[in-house]
Amino acid sequence: MLHTSLNASCEQWLVRYTKIVLQYACSYSARMAATPRQREAFEKAVRLSPASRKLGRFFPPIHLPLLVYAGVHGVSEPAIPVSGATLLISIGADLYDNLNDGDLPEEWKSYPEFEIIFTADGIACVLPQLIVATLEIPAERRQHIQELLASCLLQMFAGQAQDLALTHATNPSIEAVESSLLAKSGLQGALYTGLAAHMTDASEEVAEAYIDFGRNLGMVMQLRSDAHELFYDPECRDLVNSTRTLQITLCLERLSGSERNDFLTLLDRARTDVAAQQQVRAKLREIRFMYPWMAIVQKYLAQAEAALETAAPQEPAHSILHALLSVETLNKFWKYLESRIAWT
């Protein structure tokens, strides 16, 4: 049973379904593995995934499909296979990201790079397609799901490639960075909601509204994650990796002349210099850079709210989905950001 708010009862629901979907993903990937070595890699990827460490916390690839299905039909259990598929997509994407960023756990150190890539590809691209093929739904709905899955994955690959291409860029554009985020993170959110929406008997308008909701929610969560990592993560991974996040790009676009050149030099130093990292953070906290970025977050937040109202999910799924966007849920985030604004 779903619950009406993100409270203790809802936490029990989150824990329960996280365990159920994790078990489904682990069992399915082990059953479909072609070799014992591949099965070992699949099981390791699931076991080391963020979902395994976040019991009791909202985890979009697991819980969004369940909530969308419940929003249409009032129950969530039939969406467990789809939730398993989206979890596997998330696990494969995380594995590939960690490989690129040099953040792989020690347990992967004995695996050659090519085997990790094949593992990520199998988990994110092959296993979800196999799950979709087994869904007991009308052929037309299955076709919609397969088309959405393939289309989103291709665009996510393109977004990831664009994001990597922008690394170290001295003249990135806001449009390029935002489009890469939309493809990489926005469409990931659209997958989480869209696959479940097309599994239901909802109208095309409602299904598209859920997809739009997922896309915008994915962007809000990615931007929030980027800000948290930038201002809180002691490892400063985005700065170490010279990632051109939206905040850094907004700053670069608003600087000119020697001030811009000095900031580019500072970004280069921040790859290895802790003092330079703190200087970058201080620069990005200036109100002239922080407020335009917060306006972009608010834009996606408003679009997600509008899409949710169009989808009009049943209670209590509506209350939970709306709580993800509510002022109360984001209030700490905004206070956190504003506490870091330099009012100069």
C-alpha positions in Angstrom: 0.0 0.0 0.0 1.2 3.5 -0.8 1.1 6.3 1.8 0.1 9.9 1.6 3.3 11.6 2.6 7.1 11.2 2.8 6.8 10.2 6.5 7.7 7.1 8.6 5.0 5.0 6.9 6.2 6.0 3.5 9.7 5.1 4.5 8.6 1.6 5.2 7.1 1.5 1.8 10.3 2.7 0.2 12.4 0.1 2.1 10.1 -2.7 1.2 10.0 -2.0 -2.5 13.7 -1.1 -2.7 14.4 -4.6 -1.4 11.9 -6.3 -3.7 13.1 -4.5 -6.9 16.8 -5.1 -6.0 16.1 -8.8 -5.5 14.2 -8.9 -8.8 17.1 -7.1 -10.7 19.7 -9.4 -9.1 17.8 -12.6 -9.7 16.9 -11.7 -13.3 20.4 -10.6 -14.3 21.9 -13.7 -12.8 19.4 -15.9 -14.6 20.1 -14.2 -18.0 23.9 -14.1 -17.7 25.6 -16.0 -20.5 28.6 -17.2 -18.3 29.5 -17.6 -14.6 31.9 -14.7 -15.0 29.3 -12.4 -16.4 26.8 -13.4 -13.7 29.4 -12.5 -11.1 29.9 -9.1 -12.7 26.1 -8.5 -12.9 25.5 -9.4 -9.3 28.5 -7.3 -8.2 27.1 -4.3 -10.1 23.7 -4.6 -8.4 25.2 -5.2 -4.9 27.4 -2.1 -5.2 24.7 0.1 -6.7 23.6 3.3 -4.8 20.2 1.7 -4.4 21.6 -0.9 -2.1 22.9 1.9 0.2 19.8 4.0 0.1 17.2 1.8 1.8 14.5 4.0 3.2 15.3 6.9 0.8 13.4 7.8 -2.4 15.3 6.4 -5.3 13.8 7.5 -8.7 14.6 4.4 -10.9 12.9 2.1 -8.4 10.1 4.2 -7.0 9.0 6.4 -9.9 7.7 3.6 -12.1 5.8 2.1 -9.2 4.2 5.5 -8.3 3.3 6.2 -11.9 1.6 2.8 -12.3 -0.2 3.3 -9.0 -1.2 6.8 -10.1 -3.2 5.2 -13.0 -4.3 1.9 -11.5 -4.1 2.4 -7.7 -1.6 -0.5 -7.2 2.1 -0.8 -7.9 3.0 -4.5 -7.9 2.5 -5.1 -11.7 5.2 -2.4 -12.4 7.9 -4.3 -10.5 9.5 -5.7 -13.7 9.5 -2.2 -15.3 11.0 -0.8 -12.0 13.7 -3.6 -12.3 14.4 -2.6 -15.8 14.9 1.1 -15.0 17.0 0.2 -11.9 19.3 -1.8 -14.2 19.5 1.1 -16.6 20.6 3.3 -13.7 23.1 0.8 -12.4 24.7 0.4 -15.9 24.9 4.2 -16.3 26.4 4.7 -12.8 29.0 2.0 -13.6 30.0 3.6 -16.8 30.1 7.1 -15.1 32.3 5.8 -12.3 34.7 4.2 -14.8 35.0 7.5 -16.7 35.4 9.5 -13.5 37.9 7.1 -11.9 35.4 6.5 -9.0 35.1 2.7 -9.2 35.0 0.8 -5.9 37.9 -1.4 -5.0 35.8 -4.5 -5.8 36.2 -3.6 -9.6 40.0 -3.2 -9.5 40.6 -6.7 -10.7 38.4 -6.3 -13.8 39.9 -5.0 -17.0 38.2 -1.8 -18.4 36.7 -3.6 -21.4 34.9 -6.1 -19.1 33.5 -3.3 -17.1 32.2 -1.6 -20.2 30.6 -4.8 -21.5 29.0 -5.3 -18.0 27.6 -1.8 -18.1 26.3 -2.3 -21.6 24.7 -5.6 -20.8 23.0 -4.3 -17.7 21.8 -1.0 -19.1 20.9 -1.9 -22.7 20.3 -5.7 -23.0 18.7 -6.8 -19.8 16.0 -4.1 -19.8 15.0 -5.0 -23.4 14.6 -8.7 -22.3 12.4 -7.6 -19.4 10.2 -5.6 -21.6 9.8 -8.5 -24.0 8.3 -10.6 -21.2 5.7 -8.1 -20.0 2.2 -9.5 -20.2 0.6 -6.4 -21.8 -1.0 -5.8 -25.3 1.5 -5.8 -28.1 0.8 -2.1 -28.9 1.8 -1.0 -25.4 4.9 -3.2 -25.5 5.9 -1.6 -28.8 5.5 1.9 -27.3 7.8 0.8 -24.4 10.4 -0.7 -26.7 10.5 2.4 -28.9 10.7 4.8 -25.9 13.4 2.7 -24.3 15.6 2.6 -27.5 15.0 6.3 -28.3 15.9 7.5 -24.8 19.0 5.3 -24.5 20.3 6.6 -27.8 19.8 10.2 -26.7 21.3 9.4 -23.3 24.4 8.1 -25.0 24.6 11.3 -27.1 24.1 13.4 -24.0 26.9 11.6 -22.2 29.2 11.9 -25.2 28.4 15.7 -25.3 29.1 16.0 -21.6 32.5 14.4 -21.9 33.3 16.4 -25.0 32.8 19.6 -23.0 35.3 18.6 -20.4 38.1 21.2 -20.1 36.2 23.4 -22.6 37.1 27.1 -22.4 34.1 28.4 -24.2 31.1 26.1 -23.3 27.6 27.5 -24.0 24.7 27.3 -21.6 22.6 25.8 -24.4 25.1 23.0 -25.0 25.5 22.1 -21.3 21.8 22.3 -20.7 21.0 20.1 -23.7 23.6 17.5 -22.6 21.9 17.4 -19.1 18.5 17.1 -20.6 19.6 14.1 -22.7 21.7 12.5 -19.9 19.5 13.1 -16.9 16.2 14.5 -18.1 15.6 11.6 -20.4 16.7 9.2 -17.7 13.8 10.6 -15.6 11.5 10.4 -18.6 12.4 6.7 -18.9 11.5 6.0 -15.3 8.0 7.5 -15.7 7.4 6.8 -19.4 8.0 3.0 -19.3 5.5 2.6 -16.5 3.0 5.0 -18.1 3.0 3.1 -21.4 2.5 -0.1 -19.4 -0.9 1.2 -18.2 -4.1 1.9 -20.1 -3.7 5.6 -19.7 -4.4 7.9 -22.6 -1.6 9.2 -24.8 -2.0 12.6 -23.2 -1.6 11.3 -19.7 1.3 9.1 -20.7 3.1 12.1 -22.3 2.4 14.1 -19.2 4.1 11.5 -17.0 7.1 11.5 -19.4 7.3 15.3 -19.2 7.1 15.1 -15.4 9.9 12.6 -15.3 12.1 14.6 -17.7 11.7 17.8 -15.6 12.1 16.0 -12.3 15.2 14.4 -13.6 16.7 17.8 -14.4 15.7 19.2 -11.0 17.4 16.3 -9.2 20.5 16.5 -11.4 20.9 20.2 -10.8 20.4 19.7 -7.1 23.0 16.9 -7.1 25.5 19.1 -8.9 25.1 21.9 -6.4 25.4 19.6 -3.5 28.6 18.0 -4.9 30.1 21.4 -5.8 29.6 23.0 -2.4 29.6 20.0 -0.1 31.6 17.1 -1.6 35.1 17.4 -0.1 36.6 15.6 -3.1 35.3 18.2 -5.5 35.0 15.6 -8.3 33.5 18.0 -10.9 36.4 20.4 -10.3 39.0 17.6 -10.3 37.6 16.2 -13.5 37.2 19.7 -15.2 33.5 19.0 -15.7 31.6 22.0 -17.2 28.5 22.0 -15.0 25.7 24.5 -15.6 26.9 26.6 -12.7 30.4 26.9 -14.0 29.2 27.6 -17.5 26.8 30.3 -16.3 29.8 31.9 -14.6 32.0 31.7 -17.6 29.3 33.3 -19.9 29.0 36.2 -17.5 32.7 36.9 -17.2 34.8 38.7 -19.7 38.4 40.0 -20.3 41.0 39.4 -17.6 38.4 38.3 -15.0 37.3 35.4 -17.3 40.9 34.4 -18.1 41.7 34.4 -14.4 38.7 32.2 -13.7 39.8 29.7 -16.4 43.2 29.6 -14.9 41.7 29.0 -11.5 39.6 26.1 -12.8 42.7 24.5 -14.2 44.5 24.8 -10.8 41.4 23.5 -9.0 42.0 20.1 -10.6 44.8 19.5 -8.0 44.8 22.5 -5.6 42.5 22.5 -2.6 42.9 26.2 -2.1 41.9 26.9 -5.7 38.9 24.7 -5.3 37.7 26.9 -2.4 38.3 30.0 -4.5 36.1 28.5 -7.3 33.4 27.8 -4.8 33.6 31.3 -3.5 33.3 32.8 -7.0 30.3 30.7 -7.8 28.6 31.8 -4.6 28.4 35.3 -5.9 24.8 36.4 -6.3 25.3 37.4 -10.0 26.0 33.7 -10.7 23.9 31.9 -8.2 20.5 33.5 -8.9 20.5 32.8 -12.7 21.2 29.2 -11.9 18.5 29.0 -9.3 16.1 30.5 -11.9 16.8 27.6 -14.2 16.1 25.1 -11.4 12.8 26.9 -10.7 11.9 26.7 -14.4 12.2 22.9 -14.5 10.4 22.7 -11.1 7.4 24.6 -12.5 7.3 22.5 -15.6 7.3 19.3 -13.6 4.4 20.6 -11.4 2.4 21.5 -14.5 3.0 18.1 -16.0 1.9 16.4 -12.8 -1.3 18.3 -12.8 -2.0 17.2 -16.3 -1.3 13.5 -15.5 -3.6 13.8 -12.5 -2.5 10.6 -10.7 -4.8 8.9 -8.2 -4.2 9.3 -4.5 -2.1 8.6 -2.6 0.5 8.5 -5.5 -0.3 12.1 -6.4 0.6 13.3 -2.9 3.9 11.5 -2.9 4.9 12.7 -6.4 3.8 16.2 -5.5 5.8 16.1 -2.3 8.9 15.6 -4.3 8.4 19.0 -5.8 6.9 20.8 -2.8 8.3 23.9 -1.2 8.7 21.8 2.0 10.8 19.2 0.3 13.0 21.7 -1.5 13.1 24.3 1.3 16.3 22.9 2.9 17.9 22.9 -0.5 17.1 26.6 -1.1 18.2 27.6 2.4 21.4 25.6 1.8 22.1 27.5 -1.4 21.2 30.9 -0.1 23.5 30.3 2.9 26.3 30.0 0.3 25.5 33.1 -1.7 28.0 35.9 -1.4 26.0 39.1 -1.2 28.6 41.2 -2.9 
